[in-house]
Structures are given as structure tokens and as C-alpha cells.
Amino acid sequence: MQEKNNKKTIRAWAMFDWANSAYNLVITTTIFPSYYVAITDNAANGNRVTFFGHTFINTALQVYSLSFAYLIMVLLLPILTSIADYKGSKKVFMQFFTLMGSLACCGLYFFDKTHLEWGIICFAVAAIGYSGGFVFYNSYLPEIATLDMQDKVSAKGFIYGYVGSVLLQLICFVFVLMPDTFGMTKGSAAQLSFLMVGVWWIGFAMIPFKVLPKGSPNEQGSHQNIIKGGFIELGKVWQKIKGMPMLKGYLPAFFFYSMGVQTIMLVATAFAAQELHMETPELITIILIIQVIAIAGATVMSRLSDKYGNVRVLIFVVFIWIGVCIAAYFTKTKAEFYIIAVVVGLVMGGIQSLSRSTYSKYLPQDIPDTASFFSFYDVTEKLAIVAGLFSFGYIQELTGSMRNSTLALCGFFVVGLLFLFSLLGTEKKVQGKFGI
């Protein structure tokens, strides 16, 4: 059994967030979206691009490609995580997806306006690598930390991620803002940033790969077919979840508010670029502000959860997210968007960190099949991303405005809020059982 609360192991685990969060910041949030919009914008044809013979609004295609990538993971993760528990190979899967994602980021170095299909494919594959590695990373949380430490350890992972991603973003920032100094164009500086993300990702991931345990097998007999064994294990986990009232009640709440949170995080830069016509330096500045404030947000939410309980703090945070959506719809100036960015930073880190630790707390402690349990968490999140992104892109194409898509996200938050309130009632019935 893995020793819990070991400082070296926890630091190594958090370094995986340090490694892969650079992808999330540079590729999905700042430089890639602004670079993509810059090379595909064409007001004369309604900003439409051709992808394998089909035409789309440029930002809608980006949203659809992410949605498709996460849909693939929704289909694969239940099988892969069950196999990982069944064979004790979750670190192997973690390594595989990390290599896939980092190589895809390196492939974006060759993306320009004449190679649109290549760029979109690499963009989608990188998302698959990121989300695939993250589920196995998350599954280590109950294995390395005791129940009373999981909020703090979860927050530590996100804090490492924010710090690491900001550090690489600043390095990329130098090249993007001063390309002439290095004999580059703005485009080639952006392409270099994509390459650096890939190298950073796989390089720092070697630290957790060296320290984290590979996982304990939970086999029912070596004669079983590996796929069959995976499905058998997955079925067992689902039966267990149905008998856990808090966990069963939390998953739908998490699904609906994640539809809003994850979509906003993935489309915020494109919104600012298209609706407010903000330039790349301004976009990067905003995201850096969000990342730095998110460090404080994750820490504050962890401490508030100790005092008021996880569910109550989540309710408070979701209320703020609803306000963010409404404010974004009416935003007209860059100054207003900066104010919204500060608020997003405060609640972004908090809701991500608290969501993960809340789910971990509802799990039975000291179980070997954490990857299979966390597959339900990650599949729920990926389904939320698929639904949220598709809805956002569809409403944008239908109405011609990203503002309408943003306002529609309020509905997802409201439904999630109702489930959280109902969870309070369930919590009273089992109060004290889970310690939150």
C-alpha cells in the first residue's frame, strides 16, 4: 500500500500539473487561439474556413474539434481506466497520453494557413493527450493523501499547474511580443511556442513518472481477456457508485456546472479576440492575470471548505459563475473584460480544485481501483465539455454571435446549482460519514 501524505510523492504528483498545464494555457487558452483567429479571419467571407471540403465559421470549427476530441475520450476512458485498474498499469497509460499530447503540440510547429487540416488534427490530438493523462493523474489523489489532506493536496496540484504554465507563458510572451529581436515573424514566434509546450510537457512529466507508483493490479484471474476484464471491473464500479448517495448525487451537479465552467475556460480567448477585437499581447496579459489570481483562488476555496463544507462553497462559487456569464453578455469594452477576468481567476482555480477533492472525499478510502472510479469523474467532465462546446458553437452559428452562446451557459449553471442544493439535503442524512 502506497504511503500517504509523503511530501516527496505529493510534490512529484503536483509536478504533473506543472508539466501539462502549459498546454492548457498556451494551446487552448492564449497563443494558439489568437494565432488561429489571426490566420483564418476573413471578414469578406464571414470568417469561414474549409476543412476537408466542409465550411465552418473559424472559431466554431475550433470549438467543434475540441468537442470531438473530448467525445473520443468519453468513449475510451471507461475502458482504459478499467483496464488500468485490472492490470495495475495506470502510470503506463498516463505516460502514453502524455507522449501523445506533447508530440501533437510539437506538430503544431508546422501549422500555418496553408495546412489548416494538419493544425486542427494536431490541436484535437493534443486535447486527447491532455485529457487522457489527466484522468490517471487525478486517480492518484486518494492513493497519496488521507481524507483530511485531499482538499489541500488537490489545491497544491492546481497551484503548481498555474505557476508552471505562467512561467512558460512568460517565456513564450517574450518571443511573441518581440519576434524581430530573434529574427522571427509573429507567426513563427507562435509556432515556436507550440514546440516549447511539447518539450516542456514531456520534460517535466518525467519527474512524476519517476516517483509515482505504477498502480496495483486488481485482477480476477490472469486467464481473463484484458478487454473483458476491463468491462467487468467497470461494471463493478458502477454498481458501487449506485450505492453511494453522496457520490451519485454529486455527479449530475458536477456535470451541469462543468458544462459552463469548462466551456468558458476554453472559449474565453476566442470571445475576446472576436467580440472585443483584442490583440494577442492583451489576450496573454488577461490570461496571465487569471492564472495568477487563480493561485489565490484555489488556496482561499480550500480554506473556506474547511470552515463551511465543500458543497456550500461550491454553491457560492456557481452563483458567481452565473454572474460572470451575464456580465460577459453585456461587456462592450476591454476594461470591463479585464474586470470579468479578475473574477474568473478567483473562482476558476477554486471550483476546479474543490470539484476534484469533493469527488475524492466521496469515494471509499483505501481502494485499489481508483482509476476506474475517477473514470466516472472524468467521463462526466468530458461529456460536459462535449455538450457545452457543441451548444456554444451551434448557438454561435445559429445566431451569429458568441454573446448569445455565453448567455445560454447560464442555464447549465442554474441546473447544476439546483442539484447542489439537493445534495445539501442528502448530506444531512449521511452527515459525518464523509467528513465534509
C-alpha positions in Angstrom: 0.0 0.0 0.0 1.3 3.4 -1.0 2.4 5.6 2.0 0.0 8.5 2.2 0.9 12.2 2.8 4.5 11.6 1.7 5.8 15.1 0.8 8.1 13.8 -2.0 5.3 11.9 -3.6 2.9 14.8 -3.4 5.4 17.2 -4.9 6.1 14.8 -7.7 2.4 14.3 -8.3 1.8 18.1 -8.4 4.7 18.4 -11.0 2.5 16.6 -13.5 0.1 19.6 -13.3 3.2 21.8 -13.7 4.1 19.9 -16.9 0.7 19.6 -18.7 -0.9 22.9 -17.6 1.4 24.7 -20.1 -0.6 23.0 -22.8 -3.9 24.2 -21.3 -2.6 27.8 -21.1 -0.7 28.2 -24.3 -2.6 25.9 -26.7 -6.2 26.1 -25.6 -6.3 29.5 -24.0 -3.9 32.1 -25.3 -1.4 31.9 -28.1 -3.0 29.1 -30.3 -6.5 30.6 -30.3 -5.2 34.1 -31.1 -2.8 32.7 -33.8 -5.6 30.6 -35.2 -8.0 33.5 -35.4 -5.3 35.8 -37.0 -4.5 33.4 -39.8 -8.2 32.4 -40.5 -10.1 35.6 -40.1 -11.6 36.9 -43.3 -14.5 39.3 -42.9 -15.2 39.2 -46.7 -16.5 35.6 -46.4 -17.8 35.7 -42.9 -14.7 34.3 -41.3 -15.4 30.9 -42.8 -12.8 28.2 -43.4 -12.8 25.0 -45.4 -12.0 21.8 -43.5 -11.8 18.6 -45.7 -14.4 20.1 -48.1 -16.8 21.5 -45.4 -17.1 25.1 -44.4 -17.4 26.4 -40.9 -17.0 29.7 -39.0 -13.4 29.6 -38.0 -14.0 29.8 -34.2 -16.9 27.3 -34.5 -14.5 24.8 -36.2 -12.0 25.2 -33.3 -14.8 24.5 -30.8 -16.1 21.5 -32.7 -12.7 20.0 -32.9 -12.3 20.2 -29.2 -15.7 18.8 -28.7 -14.9 15.8 -30.9 -11.6 15.2 -29.1 -13.4 15.0 -25.8 -16.1 12.8 -27.2 -13.5 10.3 -28.2 -12.2 10.3 -24.6 -15.7 9.8 -23.3 -15.8 6.6 -25.3 -12.3 5.4 -24.5 -11.7 6.3 -20.9 -14.1 3.9 -19.2 -12.5 1.0 -20.9 -8.9 2.3 -20.5 -9.3 3.1 -16.8 -10.9 -0.2 -16.0 -8.0 -2.0 -17.8 -5.5 0.2 -15.9 -7.0 -0.9 -12.6 -7.4 -4.5 -13.7 -3.8 -4.8 -14.8 -2.2 -2.2 -12.5 -1.0 -0.1 -15.4 -2.4 3.4 -14.8 1.1 5.0 -15.0 1.7 3.4 -18.4 -1.5 4.9 -19.7 -0.5 8.2 -18.1 2.8 8.1 -19.9 1.2 7.1 -23.3 -1.2 10.0 -23.3 1.4 12.5 -22.2 3.7 11.4 -25.1 0.7 11.7 -27.5 -0.2 15.2 -26.3 3.4 16.5 -26.3 4.1 15.2 -29.8 0.9 16.8 -31.1 2.0 20.2 -29.6 5.3 19.8 -31.3 3.4 19.0 -34.6 1.7 22.4 -34.3 5.1 24.0 -35.1 4.2 23.2 -38.8 0.7 24.7 -38.6 0.0 27.7 -40.9 -2.9 28.9 -43.0 -2.0 26.5 -45.9 -2.1 23.5 -43.6 -5.4 24.0 -41.8 -6.4 20.4 -41.6 -3.0 19.4 -40.1 -3.3 22.1 -37.4 -6.8 21.2 -36.4 -5.9 17.5 -36.2 -2.9 18.2 -34.0 -5.0 20.5 -31.9 -7.5 17.8 -31.3 -4.9 15.1 -30.7 -3.2 17.3 -28.1 -6.6 17.7 -26.3 -6.9 13.9 -26.3 -3.4 13.5 -24.8 -4.1 16.1 -22.1 -7.5 14.8 -21.0 -6.3 11.2 -21.2 -3.3 11.7 -19.0 -5.3 13.8 -16.5 -7.8 11.1 -15.5 -4.9 8.8 -14.4 -3.3 11.7 -12.7 -6.5 12.5 -10.8 -6.9 8.9 -9.7 -3.7 9.1 -7.6 -5.2 11.7 -5.2 -6.9 9.3 -2.8 -3.9 7.0 -3.1 -1.3 9.6 -2.0 -3.4 11.7 0.5 -5.6 11.0 3.5 -9.1 12.2 3.6 -8.3 15.3 5.7 -5.5 16.3 3.3 -7.2 15.9 0.0 -8.5 19.5 -0.4 -5.0 20.8 0.3 -3.2 18.4 -2.0 -5.7 18.9 -4.8 -5.2 22.7 -4.4 -1.4 22.2 -4.4 -1.7 20.4 -7.8 -3.6 23.3 -9.4 -1.3 25.8 -7.8 1.8 24.0 -9.3 -0.1 24.0 -12.6 -0.8 27.7 -12.6 2.8 28.6 -11.6 4.4 26.3 -14.2 2.1 27.4 -17.0 2.6 31.1 -16.3 6.4 30.6 -16.3 6.4 29.1 -19.7 3.8 31.6 -20.9 6.1 34.4 -20.0 8.9 32.8 -21.9 6.7 32.5 -24.9 5.5 36.0 -24.3 9.0 37.3 -24.9 9.2 35.7 -28.4 5.6 36.6 -29.4 5.9 40.3 -28.4 9.5 40.8 -29.7 9.8 38.5 -32.7 12.1 40.9 -34.6 14.7 40.7 -31.8 15.0 36.9 -32.5 14.8 37.2 -36.3 11.2 35.9 -36.4 7.8 36.8 -37.6 4.8 36.9 -35.2 3.6 33.6 -36.8 6.9 31.8 -36.4 7.2 33.0 -32.8 3.8 31.5 -32.1 4.8 28.2 -33.8 7.9 28.1 -31.6 5.7 28.5 -28.6 3.8 25.4 -29.6 7.1 23.4 -29.9 8.2 24.7 -26.5 5.0 23.5 -24.9 5.5 20.0 -26.2 9.1 19.8 -24.9 8.1 21.4 -21.5 5.2 18.9 -21.2 7.2 15.7 -21.7 10.3 17.0 -20.0 8.7 17.9 -16.6 6.4 14.9 -16.7 9.5 12.7 -16.2 9.5 13.8 -12.5 6.2 12.2 -11.6 6.8 9.3 -13.9 9.9 8.5 -11.8 8.4 8.9 -8.4 4.7 7.8 -8.6 3.8 4.2 -8.1 2.8 2.3 -11.2 -0.5 1.1 -9.7 -1.7 -2.1 -8.1 -3.4 -4.8 -10.2 -6.9 -5.8 -9.3 -7.1 -9.0 -11.4 -9.7 -11.7 -11.0 -7.6 -14.2 -12.8 -4.9 -14.0 -15.5 -6.9 -16.2 -17.8 -9.4 -13.4 -18.5 -9.3 -11.4 -21.7 -7.9 -7.9 -20.9 -10.9 -6.1 -22.5 -13.4 -8.4 -20.9 -11.7 -7.8 -17.5 -11.8 -4.1 -18.0 -15.6 -4.1 -18.7 -16.2 -6.5 -15.7 -14.3 -4.1 -13.4 -16.1 -1.1 -14.8 -19.5 -2.7 -14.1 -18.5 -3.4 -10.5 -17.5 0.2 -10.0 -20.8 1.4 -11.4 -22.7 -0.8 -9.1 -20.7 0.6 -6.2 -21.5 4.2 -7.2 -25.2 3.5 -7.3 -25.0 2.5 -3.7 -23.2 5.8 -2.6 -25.9 8.5 -2.2 -23.5 11.4 -2.0 -21.4 10.4 -4.9 -24.5 9.6 -7.0 -26.0 12.9 -6.2 -22.8 14.9 -6.8 -22.1 13.7 -10.3 -25.1 15.4 -12.0 -24.4 18.6 -10.2 -20.8 18.4 -11.4 -21.9 17.6 -14.9 -24.1 20.7 -15.4 -21.9 23.3 -13.8 -18.9 21.9 -15.6 -20.7 22.5 -18.9 -20.5 26.1 -18.1 -17.1 26.3 -16.4 -15.1 24.3 -19.0 -16.7 25.9 -22.0 -15.9 29.4 -20.7 -12.4 28.5 -20.0 -11.9 27.1 -23.5 -13.6 29.9 -25.5 -12.8 33.0 -23.4 -9.8 34.0 -25.6 -11.7 33.5 -28.8 -14.6 35.6 -27.4 -12.2 38.4 -26.5 -10.5 38.3 -29.9 -13.7 38.1 -32.0 -16.2 40.2 -30.0 -13.8 42.8 -28.5 -11.1 42.7 -31.1 -8.3 42.3 -28.6 -4.8 41.7 -29.8 -2.5 38.8 -28.8 -0.5 40.8 -26.2 -3.7 41.9 -24.5 -5.1 38.4 -24.5 -1.9 37.0 -23.0 -2.0 39.7 -20.3 -5.5 38.8 -19.4 -4.8 35.1 -19.1 -1.7 35.7 -17.0 -3.9 37.8 -14.6 -6.4 35.0 -14.4 -3.7 32.4 -13.8 -2.0 34.4 -11.0 -5.3 35.2 -9.3 -6.4 31.5 -9.6 -3.5 30.5 -7.4 -5.0 32.6 -4.6 -8.5 31.4 -5.5 -7.6 27.7 -5.1 -6.0 28.4 -1.7 -8.9 30.5 -0.4 -11.5 28.0 -1.6 -9.6 25.2 0.1 -9.7 27.1 3.4 -13.3 28.1 3.1 -14.3 24.4 2.5 -12.7 23.5 5.8 -14.9 26.0 7.6 -18.2 25.9 5.6 -18.1 22.5 3.8 -17.4 21.7 0.2 -21.0 21.8 -1.1 -21.8 25.2 0.4 -18.6 26.7 -1.1 -19.4 25.2 -4.5 -22.9 26.7 -4.3 -21.4 30.1 -3.6 -18.9 29.8 -6.5 -21.5 28.7 -9.0 -23.6 31.8 -8.2 -20.5 33.9 -9.1 -20.1 32.0 -12.4 -23.7 32.8 -13.3 -22.9 36.5 -12.7 -19.8 36.1 -15.0 -22.0 34.8 -17.9 -24.4 37.6 -17.6 -21.7 40.2 -17.3 -19.9 38.8 -20.4 -23.0 39.1 -22.5 -23.2 42.9 -21.8 -19.4 43.5 -21.9 -18.6 46.2 -24.5 -15.1 47.5 -23.5 -11.7 45.9 -22.8 -11.7 47.4 -19.3 -14.9 45.6 -18.5 -13.5 42.3 -19.8 -10.4 42.8 -17.5 -12.7 43.1 -14.5 -14.5 39.9 -15.5 -11.1 38.2 -15.9 -10.2 39.0 -12.3 -13.5 37.5 -11.1 -13.0 34.4 -13.3 -9.5 34.0 -11.8 -10.8 33.9 -8.3 -13.4 31.2 -9.0 -11.6 29.2 -11.7 -8.9 27.6 -9.5 -11.3 27.2 -6.6 -14.0 25.3 -8.5 -11.6 23.0 -10.3 -9.7 22.1 -7.1 -12.7 21.8 -4.9 -14.6 19.7 -7.5 -11.8 17.1 -7.7 -11.3 16.9 -3.9 -15.1 16.7 -3.2 -15.4 13.7 -5.6 -12.3 12.1 -4.0 -13.8 12.5 -0.5 -17.0 10.8 -1.5 -15.0 7.7 -2.7 -14.4 4.8 -0.3 -10.9 5.4 1.0 -8.0 2.8 0.6 -9.4 1.2 -2.5 -7.1 -0.2 -5.3 -9.3 0.7 -8.2 -9.1 4.5 -8.1 -8.6 4.9 -11.8 -11.9 3.2 -12.6 -13.7 5.4 -10.0 -12.1 8.5 -11.4 -13.1 7.5 -14.9 -16.6 8.3 -14.0 -15.5 11.7 -12.8 -13.5 12.4 -16.0 -16.2 11.0 -18.3 -18.7 13.2 -16.6 -16.4 16.2 -17.1 -15.6 15.3 -20.8 -19.3 14.8 -21.6 -20.0 18.2 -20.0 -17.3 19.7 -22.3 -18.7 18.0 -25.4 -22.2 19.2 -24.6 -21.1 22.7 -23.6 -18.8 23.3 -26.5 -21.2 21.9 -29.1 -24.0 24.1 -27.6 -21.8 27.1 -27.7 -20.7 26.5 -31.3 -24.2 25.7 -32.5 -25.8 28.8 -30.9 -23.0 30.9 -32.4 -23.5 29.6 -35.9 -27.3 29.9 -35.5 -27.3 33.4 -34.2 -24.0 34.7 -35.5 -22.9 35.9 -32.0 -20.8 34.4 -29.3 -22.6 36.7 -26.8 -25.8 34.7 -27.2 -23.8 31.5 -26.6 -22.3 32.9 -23.4 -25.7 33.9 -22.1 -27.1 30.4 -22.8 -24.4 28.9 -20.4 -26.3 30.4 -17.5 -28.9 27.7 -17.9 -26.3 25.0 -17.3 -25.1 26.7 -14.1 -28.6 27.1 -12.8 -29.4 23.4 -13.2 -26.1 22.5 -11.5 -27.0 24.8 -8.7 -30.3 23.1 -8.1 -28.5 19.7 -7.9 -26.0 21.1 -5.4 -28.9 22.4 -3.2 -30.5 18.9 -3.3 -27.1 17.5 -2.3 -27.3 19.5 0.9 -30.4 17.6 1.8 -28.7 14.3 1.1 -25.6 15.4 3.1 -27.7 15.9 6.2 -28.8 12.3 6.1 -25.3 11.0 6.0 -23.6 13.8 7.9 -20.3 12.9 9.4 -19.8 9.9 7.3 -17.5 11.5 4.7 -16.1 14.3 6.9 -17.1 17.2 4.7 
